[in-house]
Amino acid sequence: MNAIEEIFGKSKAIIAMAHFPPLPGQPLYDASGGLAKIREVVSDDVDRLAAAGADGILFCNEGDRPYRAHAGHETVAVMSSVIQDAARGLRIPFGADVLWDPQAAIAIAFATGARFVREVFTGVYSSDFGIWNTDPAGALRFRRELGASDLRCFYNITAEFASPLAARPIELTARSAVFSSLADAICVSGSLTGTAPDIDVVAAVKRAVPDTAVIVNTGVRADTVGKFLNAADAVIVGTALKRDGVTWNPVDADRAKSFIAAAAGTGVWSPGPARTPAMV
């Protein structure tokens, strides 16, 4: 049983993004709206995504541009509080992601009852925010220290907004992440938020780690969800579900329902997420 089957109770899953607006202290933070506005935006998006029929929700501080390799205490505190509220009564699994701090994501997941985290755990990159190094051993030791060994870690091995300093064939990168860094699942991304990876790259990764869940991490649309779910075990979708297809807009309920309907129409994915007891 791979991580997708374990968490969602099905072989193929659709994970929908609940993007946070900019958090306190960030350059684009809306001080006039404050925390009340953040809670409203996130809760409204979660309600629309759950009603549309997504299998799971992934909470992420997408609005915190420019991103940081080490999140502040305020990020962990605010995200934990908002997720706790938004996920109360939620009957589908959810996860946490902090751009780009694995230990912060693990801390939030532990505090809120999230089932998984998505992060760049491995590699060294030249990125938009400087040289970006990682520490998978430190992240997994932290998970162990918290007693959260059941928390599943999804490793993004093709970091957006960055290039690896020592590029290797994608198949080797995937196998190494599973073998030496203990990845529970592998995420494959495009070069930027909202852009899709090459389908041949996704297929190559799945061939390289056939017993590990492979997730298409960015750029999936209603007209491409079938081919990506055919090649991988899950998709993570955000931008395609937003009003006018713009990443920073609220979730559009009609677009979300149309995406789910398109996925169901492919015959690759079956609607009706495996419901679980409320996590909070």
Sequence and secondary structure as in RCSB ss.txt:
>XXXX:A:sequence
MNAIEEIFGKSKAIIAMAHFPPLPGQPLYDASGGLAKIREVVSDDVDRLAAAGADGILFCNEGDRPYRAHAGHET
VAVMSSVIQDAARGLRIPFGADVLWDPQAAIAIAFATGARFVREVFTGVYSSDFGIWNTDPAGALRFRRELGASD
LRCFYNITAEFASPLAARPIELTARSAVFSSLADAICVSGSLTGTAPDIDVVAAVKRAVPDTAVIVNTGVRADTV
GKFLNAADAVIVGTALKRDGVTWNPVDADRAKSFIAAAAGTGVWSPGPARTPAMV
>XXXX:A:secstr
  HHHHHHSSSSEEEEEEE    TTSTT  TTTHHHHHHHHHHHHHHHHHHHT SEEEEE TT  S  SS  HHH
HHHHHHHHHHHTTT  S EEEE TT HHHHHHHHHHHT SEEEE  S  EEETTEEE   HHHHHHHHHHTT TT
SEEEEESS TTEEESS   HHHHHHHHHHTT  SEEEE  SSTT    HHHHHHHHHHSTTSEEEE S   TTTH
HHHHHHSSEEEE GGGBGGG TTS B HHHHHHHHHHHHHTSSS SS        
